[in-house]
């Protein structure tokens, strides 16, 4: 069996020609009209559902006025539907049953179907669902067909007061609601640390929100996924309860949260769905937070996931915002999907063609999507040059735009981004490595894997066109590998469970040359499914506040630099 450390080194040497992706998902996030009266302009995508329909993938999201189609989970094309309920479609529920794709939005609304989603053809299945019984509104729905019983259900709920509900659907009556809602789940933040509200679960004054229901059936068990504690925080995650029937009773999964990413450039994984690709691999989607122009300015993420030998579901979010391979077979170890391309651009020196006001150019390499640089104009030729400080093997670049006073409230044909990328070893002689001027596509989180690695010290971004009156870039993220050796394993690693069992204090010795660390933990020594990534300049201790009372854990740590990843520390058992 290939060891984890050897596997990381092996995959880092593989060809860049294999398809890769990098979170946030690279799609044309739609401009939102909801706050036009306040002059708030922003792109957003949230509450995703990806389904596999006849070998193609379809992505739906809140307030997107359509959906996206992909054949490979990398290249997505926006589809304009022939029929749409209204402009504001919140958290659409989508399911594929046999050869039919069903869709319904939050609230009292029509139920739609399509047998040709690639063309955008959408039809009414039920022109108007009846008002759902009870006081809790039908929000964040999920439609589920149970092939064992032949019965249909809807799961719904988004509240810090009401629980998640299930209600049967009557197939002979166009899937109209049947019977009364069945209350299923509530949050228990006093026992489940990760369900507490606020940044790093530190706000105890607000009751957390449960939402984002999604049902997955696996090996005869029913996994009811839910999101908590709130979309506008780094700790937004997904959990599951497991039952023997579509309506329970359900038991809390001991390895919750099943998808969780509180650290790094992308933070937040909550409110998504679970789907399978053409090779039978599972994926978990979710919502990450931007929150610059509006609290609910968000993006979409997806992570490889798996049911382990004990039936415990989990997503792999380790290095979850670094490039990963798209599977071309059924994988056994998710580590094989990590490219091993490391972040070369963190806190590197950047120069700009111009800078407006106080929007510092250093913001471009700080790995924070909520800070950004703004040029004095949006003209062609404005740009940035990142100095990597030494010549490295560059393999991919991600350009992340920000909306600064964009004054755009609908995505139209005039909304697109065009730029060029150049590489140099001496800041004098430049080679063009990417050119997006032949396409008119909006890519606010453009991920550009190179056809072949380029040896470069300098990477230049040159603007060609943006629709907004300001050119604003939050981060240019450069991936590849340096020639330095891997970092050493952090020493003196300690974990102390606090009096409040939901919290543990983690400490370690700094590793010279490390860019950052991954704190890893889980309910068993071989189930370190959770990751908190922090950068080396943020210190050598961290309080983890997402543990469950009455549950023992194992912890480990690893360091990473611009070349690769250290061996993991010895796992520590924490009662």
ABEGO torsion letter per residue (X at the ends): XBBAAAAAAAAAABBAABBBBBOBBBBBBBBBAAAAAAGBBBBBBBGBBBBBBGGBBBBBBBGAGEBBBBAAGABBBBBBBABBABABBBGBBBBBBEABBBBBBBEBBBBBBBABAAAGBBBBABABBBBBBEABBBBGBBBBBBAAAGBBBBBBEBBAABBBBBBBBBAAAGGBBBEBBBBABBBBAAABAAABBEBGGABAABBBBBBGBBBBBBGGBBBBBBBOAEAABAABBBBBBBBABAAOBBBBBAAOBABBBABEABBEABGBBBBBBAAGBBBBBBBBBAGAABAABBBBBBBBBBBBAAGBBBBBABGAABBBBBBABBBABAAAABAGBBBAABGBBBBBABBBEABBAAAAAAGBAABBBBBABABBGBBBBBBAGBBBBBABBBBBBBBBGAGBABBBAABBBBBBBBBBAAGABBBBABBAAABBBBBABBBBBBABBBBBABBBBBBABBABABBBBABBBBBEBBABBBBBBBBGBBBBBBABAABBBBBBBBBBGBABBBBBBBABAABBABBBBBBAAAEABBBBAABBBGBBBBBBBBBBBAABBBBBBBBBBBX
